[in-house]
Amino acid sequence: MTVTTPPTRVAAASPRPAARRPNRMRAWATRAPLLPALIFMIVVTQLPFVATLVISFFDWNALYPDDRHFAGFANYSEVLSTPELRKSVWTTILLTATVVLVSLVLGLLLALLLDRRFRGRAAVRTMLIAPFLLVPIAAALLWKHVLFNPEYGLFNGILHWIGGDGAVQPDWISEMPLIAVEASLIWQWTPFMTLILLAGLQSRDPQLLEAARVDGANDWQVFVHMTLPHIRRYIELSVLLGSIYIVQNFDAVYTITSGGLGTANLPYTIYQTFYQAHENGLASAAGVIVVIGSIILATFALRVVSSLFRAEVSR
C-alpha cells in the first residue's frame, strides 16, 4: 500500500522592487509630456487664486498702500452685507436663471427640429451655431447698436415699417435694461444648449422609438415618456455648464449698460470695486465668492459628465 503525499504548494514569489522600477519609470515616461502643461496651468490659474485668497483677508486700498492691515473675514462680511453688493448678487442669480432657462427651452426646441431630416439641415445647423462662435464683446456690440439703438436700430425700424410715423419708438436699453442684457446672452447661448441636447437626442435607440410607435404611442407620449428621461442628464449638463459661464459674464453688462440701471452683476461689481474704488481686499473677497460658486457648479457638472460616460460604456 503506497501512501501519496499531497503536493506542496510553492509560495508565489513576491515581486522584487527591481521589477517594479521599470513599471514606475514607464508610468513617469508617459506622464512626463504632460508636466509642462500642468506646471503652466498651476502658474496661470492656481497661484493667482492663492494670491487673491490672501489679499481677500486684508483691508487694502491701492490709494493708501502703506495703510493695509489684516482684516480677517471682514471683507467677506461686507460683501454679504453691503446693499450694493447684495443687489449685485441677486442680479447675478436672476440674470443667470433667466438666461439659462430660456436658452434651455429654445435649445430643446431647436434640437428637436434639427433631429428631423429635411433638406438644408446642415446649412440650418451651421447658421444656428454661428451666434455661439462670435466673440462675446462683438455680440454685445451687435445687439447694442444694430438692434437696440433707438434711432437706427433694427427693432425700431421694424416698428416704424409696421406702424408708420406714429409708431412707438422705445429706447430699449433705457426702458428695459436687464431684459436687453438677457436677450443678448440668450441669443448667444441658445446654440450651446442646442448642441448638447442634440447630442442627447441622437444617442437614442431608434429601435425603441419605432417599437413605441408600433404600440400606438404618439409623438407627445414618446417625447414625455422616452425622450425626456433619456436626455435628462444632457439637460442637467446644459444647465450646469451654462450657469458656470453666465455667472462669470462681464462682456454683455459692460458693453450694453455699463452696469447701470440695475444691471450690475457680481463680476461687474468686482471690476468697479477693484479698478474704480481701488479696494483690492474687498474685490478679492467678492472674486473668491464667485470662484467658490463656480467650483460648486463645476463639481456637479463633472459628476453629470461622469454618469454620462458610464451610461455610454454600459450600453
C-alpha positions in Angstrom: 0.0 0.0 0.0 1.5 3.2 -1.1 0.8 6.5 0.5 0.7 9.5 -1.7 1.6 12.8 -0.1 -0.3 15.8 -1.3 1.6 18.2 -3.5 3.1 21.0 -1.6 2.2 24.5 -2.7 5.0 26.7 -3.7 4.5 30.2 -2.4 4.4 32.8 -5.1 7.5 34.9 -5.1 6.7 38.5 -4.3 7.7 40.9 -7.0 11.0 42.3 -6.4 11.5 46.1 -6.1 13.7 45.9 -9.1 10.9 44.5 -11.2 8.6 47.4 -10.1 11.0 50.1 -11.1 10.6 49.6 -14.9 6.8 49.9 -14.5 7.2 53.1 -12.5 9.7 54.5 -14.9 7.3 53.7 -17.8 4.5 55.4 -16.0 6.6 58.5 -15.4 7.7 58.4 -19.0 4.1 58.5 -20.2 3.3 61.4 -17.8 6.3 63.5 -18.5 5.0 65.2 -21.6 2.0 66.5 -19.5 4.2 68.1 -16.9 4.8 71.4 -18.8 1.1 71.9 -19.3 0.4 71.0 -15.7 3.1 73.5 -14.4 1.8 76.2 -16.8 -1.8 75.6 -15.6 -0.7 75.9 -11.9 1.3 79.1 -12.6 -1.5 80.7 -14.6 -4.6 79.7 -12.5 -3.7 78.4 -9.1 -1.0 80.9 -8.0 -3.2 83.9 -8.9 -6.1 82.4 -7.0 -3.9 81.8 -3.9 -2.7 85.4 -4.1 -6.4 86.6 -4.4 -7.3 84.5 -1.4 -4.6 86.0 0.7 -5.4 89.6 -0.4 -9.1 89.0 0.5 -8.2 88.8 4.2 -6.6 92.3 4.1 -8.0 95.8 4.3 -6.1 97.1 1.3 -6.8 100.2 -0.7 -4.5 100.8 -3.6 -4.6 104.6 -3.0 -3.2 104.1 0.5 -0.7 101.2 0.1 1.0 101.9 3.5 -2.2 101.6 5.4 -3.0 98.0 4.6 -3.6 95.5 7.5 -5.1 92.1 8.2 -8.9 92.2 8.4 -9.9 88.6 8.7 -13.3 87.9 7.3 -14.4 91.5 7.4 -14.3 91.8 3.6 -16.5 88.7 3.2 -18.9 90.1 5.8 -19.0 93.4 3.9 -19.6 91.7 0.6 -22.6 89.9 2.0 -24.0 92.9 4.0 -23.4 95.9 1.7 -26.7 96.7 -0.1 -25.0 97.4 -3.4 -23.0 94.1 -3.3 -26.1 92.1 -2.2 -28.1 93.6 -5.0 -25.4 92.6 -7.5 -25.5 89.0 -6.1 -29.3 89.0 -6.6 -28.9 90.4 -10.1 -26.4 87.7 -10.9 -28.8 85.0 -9.8 -31.7 86.5 -11.7 -29.6 87.0 -14.9 -28.2 83.5 -14.7 -31.5 81.8 -14.0 -33.4 83.7 -16.8 -30.7 83.2 -19.5 -30.2 79.5 -18.7 -33.8 78.5 -18.5 -34.9 80.4 -21.6 -31.8 79.2 -23.6 -32.6 75.7 -22.5 -36.2 75.8 -23.7 -35.2 77.4 -27.0 -32.3 75.0 -27.4 -34.5 72.0 -26.8 -37.0 73.2 -29.5 -34.2 73.8 -32.0 -32.6 70.4 -31.1 -35.9 68.6 -31.8 -36.1 70.5 -35.1 -32.6 69.6 -36.1 -33.1 66.0 -35.1 -35.5 65.6 -38.0 -34.4 65.0 -41.6 -35.2 67.8 -44.0 -33.5 69.5 -47.0 -30.8 72.0 -46.0 -30.5 70.7 -42.4 -26.7 71.1 -42.5 -26.9 74.8 -43.5 -29.6 75.5 -40.9 -27.4 73.8 -38.2 -24.4 75.9 -39.2 -26.4 79.2 -39.1 -27.9 78.3 -35.7 -24.4 77.6 -34.3 -23.0 80.9 -35.6 -24.0 83.2 -32.6 -22.1 81.0 -30.2 -18.9 81.4 -32.3 -19.0 85.2 -32.1 -16.7 87.0 -29.7 -18.9 88.0 -26.6 -18.0 91.6 -26.9 -18.8 91.7 -30.6 -22.2 90.0 -29.9 -23.0 92.6 -27.2 -22.0 95.5 -29.6 -24.2 93.9 -32.3 -27.2 94.0 -30.0 -26.5 97.4 -28.6 -26.0 99.3 -31.9 -27.6 97.2 -34.7 -30.7 96.1 -32.8 -31.4 98.2 -29.8 -30.4 101.7 -31.0 -33.5 103.9 -30.8 -32.5 106.0 -33.9 -31.2 103.4 -36.4 -31.8 100.1 -34.7 -33.4 97.2 -36.5 -36.2 96.7 -33.9 -37.4 100.3 -34.1 -37.0 100.2 -37.9 -39.5 97.2 -37.9 -41.9 99.1 -35.7 -41.7 102.1 -37.9 -42.3 99.9 -41.0 -45.4 98.3 -39.4 -46.9 101.4 -37.7 -45.6 104.3 -39.8 -44.6 107.6 -38.4 -47.0 107.2 -35.4 -45.4 104.0 -34.2 -43.8 104.0 -30.7 -40.0 104.1 -30.8 -38.9 102.8 -27.4 -35.4 103.2 -26.1 -34.9 99.5 -25.4 -31.8 99.8 -23.2 -33.1 102.6 -21.0 -36.6 101.2 -20.6 -35.8 97.5 -20.1 -32.1 97.3 -19.4 -31.9 93.9 -17.7 -34.1 92.3 -20.5 -31.8 93.8 -23.1 -28.8 92.2 -21.5 -30.7 88.9 -21.1 -31.8 88.9 -24.7 -28.2 89.3 -25.9 -27.0 86.4 -23.8 -29.9 84.2 -24.7 -29.2 84.7 -28.4 -25.6 83.8 -27.9 -26.0 80.8 -25.5 -29.1 79.1 -27.1 -26.8 77.3 -29.7 -24.7 75.9 -26.9 -27.8 74.3 -25.4 -28.9 73.1 -28.8 -25.6 71.3 -29.4 -25.6 69.4 -26.1 -29.3 68.5 -26.3 -29.0 67.4 -30.0 -26.2 65.0 -29.0 -28.6 63.5 -26.4 -31.4 63.2 -28.9 -29.1 61.5 -31.5 -28.0 59.0 -28.9 -31.4 57.4 -28.6 -32.1 53.9 -29.7 -34.2 54.1 -32.9 -35.5 50.6 -32.5 -37.1 51.5 -29.1 -38.7 54.6 -30.7 -40.0 52.5 -33.6 -41.4 49.9 -31.2 -43.2 52.6 -29.2 -44.8 54.0 -32.3 -45.8 50.4 -33.4 -47.5 50.0 -30.0 -49.6 53.1 -30.7 -47.7 55.9 -28.9 -48.0 59.3 -30.4 -45.2 61.9 -30.7 -46.1 63.6 -27.4 -46.1 60.3 -25.5 -42.8 59.3 -27.0 -41.3 62.7 -26.0 -42.6 62.7 -22.4 -42.0 59.0 -21.5 -38.9 58.2 -23.6 -37.1 61.3 -24.9 -37.2 63.4 -21.7 -35.9 60.6 -19.4 -33.2 59.8 -21.9 -31.9 63.4 -22.2 -32.3 64.2 -18.5 -28.5 64.0 -18.0 -27.9 66.2 -21.0 -30.3 68.8 -19.7 -28.6 68.8 -16.3 -25.2 69.2 -18.0 -26.5 72.1 -20.1 -27.9 73.9 -17.1 -24.7 73.4 -15.0 -22.3 74.4 -17.8 -24.5 77.4 -18.8 -24.7 78.5 -15.2 -20.9 78.4 -14.8 -20.4 80.6 -17.8 -23.3 83.1 -17.2 -22.4 83.6 -13.6 -19.0 84.9 -14.7 -20.3 87.0 -17.6 -18.9 90.5 -17.8 -18.9 91.5 -21.5 -22.6 92.0 -22.1 -23.2 94.0 -18.9 -20.1 96.2 -19.5 -20.9 96.8 -23.2 -24.7 97.3 -23.2 -25.4 99.1 -20.0 -22.0 99.7 -18.3 -23.5 98.2 -15.2 -26.1 101.0 -14.9 -29.9 100.9 -14.4 -29.7 97.9 -12.0 -27.8 95.5 -14.3 -24.5 95.4 -12.4 -23.9 91.7 -11.7 -21.2 90.4 -9.4 -18.3 90.3 -11.9 -19.0 93.9 -12.9 -19.2 95.0 -9.3 -15.8 93.3 -8.7 -14.5 95.4 -11.7 -15.9 98.6 -10.2 -14.6 97.8 -6.7 -11.1 97.0 -8.0 -10.5 99.4 -10.8 -12.6 102.4 -9.7 -12.7 102.2 -5.9 -9.2 100.6 -5.7 -10.4 98.3 -2.9 -8.2 95.3 -3.5 -9.2 93.3 -0.5 -12.9 93.8 -1.0 -12.8 93.0 -4.7 -10.7 89.9 -3.9 -13.3 88.7 -1.4 -16.1 89.1 -3.9 -13.9 87.3 -6.5 -13.3 84.4 -4.2 -17.1 84.0 -3.6 -17.6 83.8 -7.4 -14.9 81.2 -7.7 -16.4 79.1 -4.9 -19.8 79.2 -6.5 -18.3 78.3 -9.9 -16.4 75.3 -8.3 -19.6 74.0 -6.7 -21.4 74.2 -10.1 -18.4 72.6 -11.8 -18.4 69.7 -9.3 -22.0 68.8 -10.1 -21.2 69.2 -13.8 -18.3 66.8 -13.6 -20.5 64.3 -11.8 -23.1 64.5 -14.6 -20.4 64.1 -17.3 -19.0 61.0 -15.4 -22.5 59.5 -15.2 -23.0 60.1 -19.0 -19.7 58.3 -19.7 -20.7 55.4 -17.5 -24.1 55.1 -19.2 -22.4 55.1 -22.7 -19.9 52.4 -21.6 -22.7 50.2 -20.2 -24.7 50.3 -23.4 
